[in-house]
């Protein structure tokens, strides 16, 4: 430890330790948020594609039944 850290009170040392841990947690939250956005966009695109396919199939089926 440096001379400054040795002079710090135990409480201040503990607060600094907590601060370092919080910085790490913040970085993890940013990473999780990015992943959630990517997965959400992928799931939305997949659901939209599937719904569009079902609608297109239904319209095609209706047109075939009506002879159009």
N, CA, C and O atoms as CSV, one atom per row, in Angstrom:
chain,resi,resn,atom,element,x,y,z
A,1,UNK,N,N,0.823,-1.173,0.000
A,1,UNK,CA,C,0.000,0.000,0.000
A,1,UNK,C,C,0.876,1.248,0.000
A,1,UNK,O,O,2.007,1.243,0.486
A,2,UNK,N,N,0.329,2.288,-0.548
A,2,UNK,CA,C,1.059,3.543,-0.544
A,2,UNK,C,C,0.945,4.198,0.813
A,2,UNK,O,O,0.159,3.773,1.660
A,3,UNK,N,N,1.741,5.243,1.015
A,3,UNK,CA,C,1.694,5.951,2.295
A,3,UNK,C,C,0.322,6.570,2.516
A,3,UNK,O,O,-0.163,6.627,3.647
A,4,UNK,N,N,-0.310,7.036,1.432
A,4,UNK,CA,C,-1.638,7.642,1.566
A,4,UNK,C,C,-2.653,6.593,2.029
A,4,UNK,O,O,-3.489,6.877,2.887
A,5,UNK,N,N,-2.583,5.388,1.468
A,5,UNK,CA,C,-3.528,4.344,1.855
A,5,UNK,C,C,-3.306,3.902,3.293
A,5,UNK,O,O,-4.261,3.585,4.002
A,6,UNK,N,N,-2.049,3.880,3.727
A,6,UNK,CA,C,-1.764,3.496,5.102
A,6,UNK,C,C,-2.319,4.548,6.067
A,6,UNK,O,O,-2.716,4.212,7.183
A,7,UNK,N,N,-2.350,5.800,5.653
A,7,UNK,CA,C,-2.831,6.875,6.509
A,7,UNK,C,C,-4.362,6.919,6.537
A,7,UNK,O,O,-4.944,7.504,7.451
A,8,UNK,N,N,-5.014,6.309,5.552
A,8,UNK,CA,C,-6.476,6.320,5.510
A,8,UNK,C,C,-7.042,5.524,6.677
A,8,UNK,O,O,-6.450,4.547,7.137
A,9,UNK,N,N,-8.184,5.963,7.132
A,9,UNK,CA,C,-8.854,5.251,8.209
A,9,UNK,C,C,-9.437,3.945,7.658
A,9,UNK,O,O,-9.630,3.824,6.448
A,10,UNK,N,N,-9.715,2.988,8.506
A,10,UNK,CA,C,-10.316,1.732,8.046
A,10,UNK,C,C,-11.647,1.960,7.327
A,10,UNK,O,O,-11.984,1.247,6.383
A,11,UNK,N,N,-12.387,2.954,7.783
A,11,UNK,CA,C,-13.674,3.249,7.155
A,11,UNK,C,C,-13.487,3.744,5.724
A,11,UNK,O,O,-14.204,3.347,4.807
A,12,UNK,N,N,-12.489,4.634,5.562
A,12,UNK,CA,C,-12.219,5.172,4.226
A,12,UNK,C,C,-11.708,4.078,3.299
A,12,UNK,O,O,-12.070,4.043,2.123
A,13,UNK,N,N,-10.881,3.197,3.811
A,13,UNK,CA,C,-10.397,2.076,3.007
A,13,UNK,C,C,-11.559,1.188,2.570
A,13,UNK,O,O,-11.609,0.735,1.426
A,14,UNK,N,N,-12.480,0.946,3.478
A,14,UNK,CA,C,-13.652,0.131,3.158
A,14,UNK,C,C,-14.516,0.821,2.103
A,14,UNK,O,O,-15.008,0.165,1.186
A,15,UNK,N,N,-14.704,2.117,2.221
A,15,UNK,CA,C,-15.476,2.863,1.226
A,15,UNK,C,C,-14.815,2.818,-0.148
A,15,UNK,O,O,-15.497,2.707,-1.167
A,16,UNK,N,N,-13.499,2.905,-0.172
A,16,UNK,CA,C,-12.785,2.826,-1.450
A,16,UNK,C,C,-12.939,1.438,-2.076
A,16,UNK,O,O,-13.080,1.304,-3.292
A,17,UNK,N,N,-12.909,0.417,-1.234
A,17,UNK,CA,C,-13.094,-0.946,-1.723
A,17,UNK,C,C,-14.492,-1.121,-2.310
A,17,UNK,O,O,-14.653,-1.729,-3.368
A,18,UNK,N,N,-15.499,-0.589,-1.626
A,18,UNK,CA,C,-16.877,-0.656,-2.107
A,18,UNK,C,C,-16.999,0.091,-3.432
A,18,UNK,O,O,-17.673,-0.377,-4.350
A,19,UNK,N,N,-16.350,1.247,-3.534
A,19,UNK,CA,C,-16.400,2.047,-4.761
A,19,UNK,C,C,-15.815,1.265,-5.944
A,19,UNK,O,O,-16.370,1.295,-7.042
A,20,UNK,N,N,-14.717,0.581,-5.725
A,20,UNK,CA,C,-14.113,-0.222,-6.805
A,20,UNK,C,C,-15.060,-1.335,-7.241
A,20,UNK,O,O,-15.196,-1.611,-8.433
A,21,UNK,N,N,-15.710,-1.968,-6.276
A,21,UNK,CA,C,-16.662,-3.034,-6.623
A,21,UNK,C,C,-17.855,-2.489,-7.394
A,21,UNK,O,O,-18.331,-3.126,-8.334
A,22,UNK,N,N,-18.338,-1.323,-7.006
A,22,UNK,CA,C,-19.465,-0.711,-7.708
A,22,UNK,C,C,-19.095,-0.356,-9.147
A,22,UNK,O,O,-19.920,-0.472,-10.054
A,23,UNK,N,N,-17.857,0.077,-9.348
A,23,UNK,CA,C,-17.410,0.365,-10.717
A,23,UNK,C,C,-17.468,-0.903,-11.571
A,23,UNK,O,O,-17.884,-0.857,-12.729
A,24,UNK,N,N,-17.054,-2.020,-11.005
A,24,UNK,CA,C,-17.119,-3.293,-11.730
A,24,UNK,C,C,-18.546,-3.697,-12.035
A,24,UNK,O,O,-18.838,-4.184,-13.127
A,25,UNK,N,N,-19.434,-3.498,-11.078
A,25,UNK,CA,C,-20.847,-3.836,-11.281
A,25,UNK,C,C,-21.447,-2.955,-12.369
A,25,UNK,O,O,-22.230,-3.439,-13.186
A,26,UNK,N,N,-21.098,-1.675,-12.396
A,26,UNK,CA,C,-21.601,-0.775,-13.434
A,26,UNK,C,C,-21.194,-1.255,-14.817
A,26,UNK,O,O,-21.991,-1.204,-15.754
A,27,UNK,N,N,-19.965,-1.718,-14.949
A,27,UNK,CA,C,-19.500,-2.228,-16.238
A,27,UNK,C,C,-20.292,-3.467,-16.643
A,27,UNK,O,O,-20.626,-3.635,-17.816
A,28,UNK,N,N,-20.590,-4.330,-15.684
A,28,UNK,CA,C,-21.371,-5.524,-15.980
A,28,UNK,C,C,-22.784,-5.161,-16.407
A,28,UNK,O,O,-23.341,-5.797,-17.302
A,29,UNK,N,N,-23.368,-4.155,-15.787
A,29,UNK,CA,C,-24.720,-3.728,-16.141
A,29,UNK,C,C,-24.742,-3.205,-17.570
A,29,UNK,O,O,-25.681,-3.485,-18.316
A,30,UNK,N,N,-23.723,-2.453,-17.959
A,30,UNK,CA,C,-23.648,-1.940,-19.329
A,30,UNK,C,C,-23.585,-3.103,-20.314
A,30,UNK,O,O,-24.249,-3.071,-21.350
A,31,UNK,N,N,-22.802,-4.118,-20.003
A,31,UNK,CA,C,-22.684,-5.284,-20.879
A,31,UNK,C,C,-24.014,-6.024,-20.980
A,31,UNK,O,O,-24.426,-6.412,-22.074
A,32,UNK,N,N,-24.682,-6.220,-19.862
A,32,UNK,CA,C,-25.969,-6.913,-19.860
A,32,UNK,C,C,-27.003,-6.115,-20.647
A,32,UNK,O,O,-27.811,-6.688,-21.377
A,33,UNK,N,N,-26.977,-4.799,-20.499
A,33,UNK,CA,C,-27.926,-3.947,-21.229
A,33,UNK,C,C,-27.715,-4.070,-22.731
A,33,UNK,O,O,-28.686,-4.165,-23.482
A,34,UNK,N,N,-26.483,-4.071,-23.175
A,34,UNK,CA,C,-26.194,-4.230,-24.613
A,34,UNK,C,C,-26.714,-5.566,-25.122
A,34,UNK,O,O,-27.329,-5.638,-26.186
A,35,UNK,N,N,-26.465,-6.617,-24.361
A,35,UNK,CA,C,-26.940,-7.944,-24.780
A,35,UNK,C,C,-28.461,-7.987,-24.839
A,35,UNK,O,O,-29.034,-8.560,-25.765
A,36,UNK,N,N,-29.109,-7.385,-23.856
A,36,UNK,CA,C,-30.575,-7.382,-23.827
A,36,UNK,C,C,-31.146,-6.657,-25.038
A,36,UNK,O,O,-32.144,-7.095,-25.610
A,37,UNK,N,N,-30.524,-5.559,-25.427
A,37,UNK,CA,C,-30.979,-4.823,-26.606
A,37,UNK,C,C,-30.813,-5.670,-27.852
A,37,UNK,O,O,-31.711,-5.723,-28.691
A,38,UNK,N,N,-29.674,-6.334,-27.982
A,38,UNK,CA,C,-29.435,-7.180,-29.155
A,38,UNK,C,C,-30.414,-8.344,-29.200
A,38,UNK,O,O,-30.989,-8.629,-30.250
A,39,UNK,N,N,-30.607,-9.015,-28.076
A,39,UNK,CA,C,-31.525,-10.156,-28.050
A,39,UNK,C,C,-32.963,-9.710,-28.290
A,39,UNK,O,O,-33.726,-10.409,-28.955
A,40,UNK,N,N,-33.333,-8.560,-27.757
A,40,UNK,CA,C,-34.674,-8.035,-27.966
A,40,UNK,C,C,-34.922,-7.697,-29.424
A,40,UNK,O,O,-35.996,-7.975,-29.956
A,41,UNK,N,N,-33.937,-7.104,-30.068
A,41,UNK,CA,C,-34.086,-6.772,-31.489
A,41,UNK,C,C,-34.192,-8.043,-32.322
A,41,UNK,O,O,-34.991,-8.111,-33.256
A,42,UNK,N,N,-33.403,-9.030,-31.992
A,42,UNK,CA,C,-33.448,-10.301,-32.727
A,42,UNK,C,C,-34.793,-10.991,-32.529
A,42,UNK,O,O,-35.389,-11.491,-33.483
A,43,UNK,N,N,-35.260,-11.014,-31.303
A,43,UNK,CA,C,-36.556,-11.646,-31.026
A,43,UNK,C,C,-37.689,-10.893,-31.718
A,43,UNK,O,O,-38.615,-11.514,-32.240
A,44,UNK,N,N,-37.626,-9.579,-31.729
A,44,UNK,CA,C,-38.639,-8.777,-32.405
A,44,UNK,C,C,-38.658,-9.019,-33.902
A,44,UNK,O,O,-39.722,-9.128,-34.512
A,45,UNK,N,N,-37.480,-9.101,-34.485
A,45,UNK,CA,C,-37.400,-9.364,-35.926
A,45,UNK,C,C,-37.949,-10.755,-36.242
A,45,UNK,O,O,-38.674,-10.930,-37.221
A,46,UNK,N,N,-37.610,-11.724,-35.426
A,46,UNK,CA,C,-38.108,-13.089,-35.644
A,46,UNK,C,C,-39.618,-13.169,-35.504
A,46,UNK,O,O,-40.289,-13.822,-36.304
A,47,UNK,N,N,-40.150,-12.509,-34.492
A,47,UNK,CA,C,-41.596,-12.524,-34.285
A,47,UNK,C,C,-42.318,-11.802,-35.417
A,47,UNK,O,O,-43.377,-12.245,-35.861
A,48,UNK,N,N,-41.756,-10.707,-35.880
A,48,UNK,CA,C,-42.344,-9.974,-36.991
A,48,UNK,C,C,-42.347,-10.782,-38.273
A,48,UNK,O,O,-43.320,-10.766,-39.026
A,49,UNK,N,N,-41.258,-11.486,-38.515
A,49,UNK,CA,C,-41.165,-12.337,-39.697
A,49,UNK,C,C,-42.191,-13.453,-39.637
A,49,UNK,O,O,-42.877,-13.734,-40.620
A,50,UNK,N,N,-42.290,-14.080,-38.490
A,50,UNK,CA,C,-43.251,-15.174,-38.325
A,50,UNK,C,C,-44.687,-14.677,-38.491
A,50,UNK,O,O,-45.483,-15.310,-39.184
A,51,UNK,N,N,-45.019,-13.563,-37.867
A,51,UNK,CA,C,-46.371,-13.013,-37.986
A,51,UNK,C,C,-46.671,-12.618,-39.431
A,51,UNK,O,O,-47.772,-12.861,-39.925
A,52,UNK,N,N,-45.718,-12.024,-40.095
A,52,UNK,CA,C,-45.896,-11.654,-41.500
A,52,UNK,C,C,-46.110,-12.865,-42.375
A,52,UNK,O,O,-46.931,-12.840,-43.292
A,53,UNK,N,N,-45.380,-13.918,-42.097
A,53,UNK,CA,C,-45.547,-15.164,-42.862
A,53,UNK,C,C,-46.919,-15.774,-42.662
A,53,UNK,O,O,-47.533,-16.260,-43.612
A,54,UNK,N,N,-47.397,-15.751,-41.438
A,54,UNK,CA,C,-48.725,-16.309,-41.153
A,54,UNK,C,C,-49.802,-15.497,-41.871
A,54,UNK,O,O,-50.721,-16.070,-42.457
A,55,UNK,N,N,-49.696,-14.178,-41.830
A,55,UNK,CA,C,-50.673,-13.320,-42.499
A,55,UNK,C,C,-50.625,-13.546,-44.004
A,55,UNK,O,O,-51.667,-13.676,-44.645
A,56,UNK,N,N,-49.426,-13.594,-44.571
A,56,UNK,CA,C,-49.294,-13.812,-46.021
A,56,UNK,C,C,-49.875,-15.163,-46.414
A,56,UNK,O,O,-50.532,-15.279,-47.448
A,57,UNK,N,N,-49.638,-16.183,-45.599
A,57,UNK,CA,C,-50.189,-17.504,-45.881
A,57,UNK,C,C,-51.714,-17.470,-45.824
A,57,UNK,O,O,-52.380,-18.063,-46.672
A,58,UNK,N,N,-52.264,-16.784,-44.833
A,58,UNK,CA,C,-53.718,-16.669,-44.701
A,58,UNK,C,C,-54.335,-15.957,-45.894
A,58,UNK,O,O,-55.376,-16.376,-46.400
A,59,UNK,N,N,-53.706,-14.896,-46.340
A,59,UNK,CA,C,-54.214,-14.170,-47.504
A,59,UNK,C,C,-54.143,-15.044,-48.757
A,59,UNK,O,O,-55.075,-15.075,-49.560
A,60,UNK,N,N,-53.031,-15.746,-48.908
A,60,UNK,CA,C,-52.894,-16.639,-50.066
A,60,UNK,C,C,-53.951,-17.736,-50.031
A,60,UNK,O,O,-54.516,-18.079,-51.069
A,61,UNK,N,N,-54.220,-18.279,-48.878
A,61,UNK,CA,C,-55.224,-19.320,-48.727
A,61,UNK,C,C,-56.624,-18.771,-49.060
A,61,UNK,O,O,-57.414,-19.433,-49.733
A,62,UNK,N,N,-56.910,-17.574,-48.587
A,62,UNK,CA,C,-58.208,-16.952,-48.868
A,62,UNK,C,C,-58.358,-16.676,-50.345
A,62,UNK,O,O,-59.432,-16.892,-50.908
A,63,UNK,N,N,-57.303,-16.204,-50.984
A,63,UNK,CA,C,-57.364,-15.921,-52.428
A,63,UNK,C,C,-57.568,-17.214,-53.217
A,63,UNK,O,O,-58.294,-17.236,-54.211
A,64,UNK,N,N,-56.928,-18.279,-52.769
A,64,UNK,CA,C,-57.071,-19.572,-53.477
A,64,UNK,C,C,-58.504,-20.087,-53.355
A,64,UNK,O,O,-59.063,-20.618,-54.315
A,65,UNK,N,N,-59.085,-19.930,-52.187
A,65,UNK,CA,C,-60.459,-20.391,-51.980
A,65,UNK,C,C,-61.446,-19.567,-52.799
A,65,UNK,O,O,-62.454,-20.087,-53.278
A,66,UNK,N,N,-61.149,-18.270,-52.958
A,66,UNK,CA,C,-62.038,-17.393,-53.729
A,66,UNK,C,C,-61.744,-17.444,-55.226
A,66,UNK,O,O,-62.500,-16.892,-56.026
A,67,UNK,N,N,-60.666,-18.093,-55.603
A,67,UNK,CA,C,-60.304,-18.214,-57.019
A,67,UNK,C,C,-59.729,-16.949,-57.605
A,67,UNK,O,O,-59.883,-16.704,-58.801
A,68,UNK,N,N,-59.070,-16.137,-56.801
A,68,UNK,CA,C,-58.485,-14.882,-57.293
A,68,UNK,C,C,-57.042,-15.050,-57.647
A,68,UNK,O,O,-56.397,-14.095,-58.078
